[in-house]
Amino acid sequence: MTRRTPKDREGIPLAVIKRLPIYYRHLTELSDKEVERISSRELAEKIGVTQSQIRQDLSLFGSFGQQGYGYRVDELRIEIERILGLDRRADMVLVGAGHLGRALANYPNFKKRGFNIIAIFDCSPEVIGQIIGGVRVQDVQELEDSLLRRPVKIGIITTPEDVAQGIADVLAKGGVEGIWNFAPATLRVPDDVVLENVHVGESLMALSFKIEHKGELYK
Amino acid sequence: MTRRTPKDREGIPLAVIKRLPIYYRHLTELSDKEVERISSRELAEKIGVTQSQIRQDLSLFGSFGQQGYGYRVDELRIEIERILGLDRRADMVLVGAGHLGRALANYPNFKKRGFNIIAIFDCSPEVIGQIIGGVRVQDVQELEDSLLRRPVKIGIITTPEDVAQGIADVLAKGGVEGIWNFAPATLRVPDDVVLENVHVGESLMALSFKIEHKGELYK
């Protein structure tokens, strides 16, 4: 296995960034089932892409797999883990302790993968002081100070739409490297802050579209 | 404005299906602000795509906008609403009344757009009988009968990973046209059932990747 350094690359297509976590999920499933090795054909079928797609995607990061042997599941899983940055610990703060915030704060897989919610903030007096996923909810007024005292890598926004931009501004000023936004808002963030949106409503609309246009071809 | 029929089309790229809901969200924002008309340049900037991208995407469905005039916001919004199937009512059932299920059941925008959760199911005796978003939670054992009595268009899965496939099977057998899956599982569904996944964990991994590879180029 040969690794490539970033300098070898001309750029990583966004589609690859979307596929790598899918590869990782399937490889983790295989690894949990103690599968040691898989042919590139089987892996491609399981994931639902072509063999050449996998080969091409992975070739951006090095050379994996062997002709006629396939892939060593655990080796590839660990390598993708490294590429995705899952081998490093990422502290996170969560702002907005509604149902969605609670769901995320209680999600067991995050901690397992090194993503650790160290603080939770809300504006509701009824919610402040509650313990969610082992963390006490603080007043959102304390967010700025908290980030000064203890910087985090990622800020999660699960607030209503109308306050999301204000929270994003505080998070960016507080030095987060990435914002994971669940509010149905179009946020503006500085160039050095990575923004990843989960727009649940858009996913439902896409489902609706696919149902209405079932039977038509997709490219 | 000329509409195209599906027969004119060779196929709708999946990327377009992802962009249409984004266009719709921005047009709704503009419409709420009572903006009547927008130039194609302004619309493109707001959305963050090129003018020709918007033109090309919309051309799959008809001819919209006028040279030198731009788009009539409400006309385009209503047209995209129709393309997305949001002008038709879609009844849904939700299976899994944990935090995430509760968040979705309480999401006000769904009902506004014609998506209506008519029944909620769970397996926990403590949760069965509770009222969530105005709907009483039923025993998941009743799901099959419920779908027979009152068919729905969409089934939402917010269960743990290990039971998600079993629920998908019951939903498919019960005649749903689409499954909106939030469980971190790879579901198998019949060809005539549309599957849309929201894999929250994969989105977090993508964010992690983008943070780790910040400064490298993206295509």
HADDOCK unambig.tbl for C-alpha pairs under 7 A between the chains (distance, minus, plus):
assign (segid A and resid 10 and name CA) (segid B and resid 217 and name CA) 6.69 0.50 0.50
assign (segid A and resid 11 and name CA) (segid B and resid 216 and name CA) 6.44 0.50 0.50
assign (segid A and resid 11 and name CA) (segid B and resid 217 and name CA) 4.34 0.50 0.50
assign (segid A and resid 11 and name CA) (segid B and resid 218 and name CA) 4.64 0.50 0.50
assign (segid A and resid 11 and name CA) (segid B and resid 219 and name CA) 5.61 0.50 0.50
assign (segid A and resid 12 and name CA) (segid B and resid 217 and name CA) 6.43 0.50 0.50
assign (segid A and resid 12 and name CA) (segid B and resid 218 and name CA) 4.85 0.50 0.50
assign (segid A and resid 12 and name CA) (segid B and resid 219 and name CA) 5.99 0.50 0.50
assign (segid A and resid 13 and name CA) (segid B and resid 218 and name CA) 5.56 0.50 0.50
assign (segid A and resid 13 and name CA) (segid B and resid 219 and name CA) 4.77 0.50 0.50
assign (segid A and resid 14 and name CA) (segid B and resid 218 and name CA) 6.65 0.50 0.50
assign (segid A and resid 14 and name CA) (segid B and resid 219 and name CA) 6.79 0.50 0.50
assign (segid A and resid 17 and name CA) (segid B and resid 206 and name CA) 5.97 0.50 0.50
assign (segid A and resid 18 and name CA) (segid B and resid 206 and name CA) 6.38 0.50 0.50
assign (segid A and resid 21 and name CA) (segid B and resid 202 and name CA) 5.18 0.50 0.50
assign (segid A and resid 21 and name CA) (segid B and resid 205 and name CA) 6.07 0.50 0.50
assign (segid A and resid 21 and name CA) (segid B and resid 206 and name CA) 6.74 0.50 0.50
assign (segid A and resid 22 and name CA) (segid B and resid 202 and name CA) 6.82 0.50 0.50
assign (segid A and resid 83 and name CA) (segid B and resid 209 and name CA) 6.95 0.50 0.50
assign (segid A and resid 84 and name CA) (segid B and resid 205 and name CA) 6.29 0.50 0.50
assign (segid A and resid 84 and name CA) (segid B and resid 208 and name CA) 6.13 0.50 0.50
assign (segid A and resid 84 and name CA) (segid B and resid 209 and name CA) 4.45 0.50 0.50
assign (segid A and resid 85 and name CA) (segid B and resid 208 and name CA) 5.94 0.50 0.50
assign (segid A and resid 85 and name CA) (segid B and resid 209 and name CA) 5.84 0.50 0.50
assign (segid A and resid 85 and name CA) (segid B and resid 212 and name CA) 5.99 0.50 0.50
assign (segid A and resid 99 and name CA) (segid B and resid 99 and name CA) 5.28 0.50 0.50
assign (segid A and resid 99 and name CA) (segid B and resid 100 and name CA) 6.42 0.50 0.50
assign (segid A and resid 99 and name CA) (segid B and resid 102 and name CA) 6.26 0.50 0.50
assign (segid A and resid 99 and name CA) (segid B and resid 103 and name CA) 4.71 0.50 0.50
assign (segid A and resid 100 and name CA) (segid B and resid 99 and name CA) 6.44 0.50 0.50
assign (segid A and resid 100 and name CA) (segid B and resid 100 and name CA) 5.63 0.50 0.50
assign (segid A and resid 100 and name CA) (segid B and resid 103 and name CA) 5.30 0.50 0.50
assign (segid A and resid 102 and name CA) (segid B and resid 99 and name CA) 6.26 0.50 0.50
assign (segid A and resid 103 and name CA) (segid B and resid 99 and name CA) 4.71 0.50 0.50
assign (segid A and resid 103 and name CA) (segid B and resid 100 and name CA) 5.28 0.50 0.50
assign (segid A and resid 177 and name CA) (segid B and resid 211 and name CA) 6.57 0.50 0.50
assign (segid A and resid 178 and name CA) (segid B and resid 211 and name CA) 6.54 0.50 0.50
assign (segid A and resid 194 and name CA) (segid B and resid 210 and name CA) 6.80 0.50 0.50
assign (segid A and resid 194 and name CA) (segid B and resid 211 and name CA) 6.38 0.50 0.50
assign (segid A and resid 196 and name CA) (segid B and resid 207 and name CA) 5.79 0.50 0.50
assign (segid A and resid 202 and name CA) (segid B and resid 21 and name CA) 5.18 0.50 0.50
assign (segid A and resid 202 and name CA) (segid B and resid 22 and name CA) 6.82 0.50 0.50
assign (segid A and resid 205 and name CA) (segid B and resid 21 and name CA) 6.06 0.50 0.50
assign (segid A and resid 205 and name CA) (segid B and resid 84 and name CA) 6.30 0.50 0.50
assign (segid A and resid 206 and name CA) (segid B and resid 17 and name CA) 5.95 0.50 0.50
assign (segid A and resid 206 and name CA) (segid B and resid 18 and name CA) 6.37 0.50 0.50
assign (segid A and resid 206 and name CA) (segid B and resid 21 and name CA) 6.74 0.50 0.50
assign (segid A and resid 207 and name CA) (segid B and resid 178 and name CA) 6.99 0.50 0.50
assign (segid A and resid 207 and name CA) (segid B and resid 196 and name CA) 5.79 0.50 0.50
assign (segid A and resid 208 and name CA) (segid B and resid 84 and name CA) 6.12 0.50 0.50
assign (segid A and resid 208 and name CA) (segid B and resid 85 and name CA) 5.94 0.50 0.50
assign (segid A and resid 209 and name CA) (segid B and resid 83 and name CA) 6.94 0.50 0.50
assign (segid A and resid 209 and name CA) (segid B and resid 84 and name CA) 4.43 0.50 0.50
assign (segid A and resid 209 and name CA) (segid B and resid 85 and name CA) 5.85 0.50 0.50
assign (segid A and resid 210 and name CA) (segid B and resid 194 and name CA) 6.79 0.50 0.50
assign (segid A and resid 211 and name CA) (segid B and resid 177 and name CA) 6.57 0.50 0.50
assign (segid A and resid 211 and name CA) (segid B and resid 178 and name CA) 6.53 0.50 0.50
assign (segid A and resid 211 and name CA) (segid B and resid 194 and name CA) 6.37 0.50 0.50
assign (segid A and resid 212 and name CA) (segid B and resid 85 and name CA) 6.00 0.50 0.50
assign (segid A and resid 216 and name CA) (segid B and resid 11 and name CA) 6.43 0.50 0.50
assign (segid A and resid 217 and name CA) (segid B and resid 10 and name CA) 6.72 0.50 0.50
assign (segid A and resid 217 and name CA) (segid B and resid 11 and name CA) 4.34 0.50 0.50
assign (segid A and resid 217 and name CA) (segid B and resid 12 and name CA) 6.43 0.50 0.50
assign (segid A and resid 218 and name CA) (segid B and resid 11 and name CA) 4.65 0.50 0.50
assign (segid A and resid 218 and name CA) (segid B and resid 12 and name CA) 4.86 0.50 0.50
assign (segid A and resid 218 and name CA) (segid B and resid 13 and name CA) 5.54 0.50 0.50
assign (segid A and resid 218 and name CA) (segid B and resid 14 and name CA) 6.64 0.50 0.50
assign (segid A and resid 219 and name CA) (segid B and resid 11 and name CA) 5.60 0.50 0.50
assign (segid A and resid 219 and name CA) (segid B and resid 12 and name CA) 5.99 0.50 0.50
assign (segid A and resid 219 and name CA) (segid B and resid 13 and name CA) 4.77 0.50 0.50
assign (segid A and resid 219 and name CA) (segid B and resid 14 and name CA) 6.80 0.50 0.50
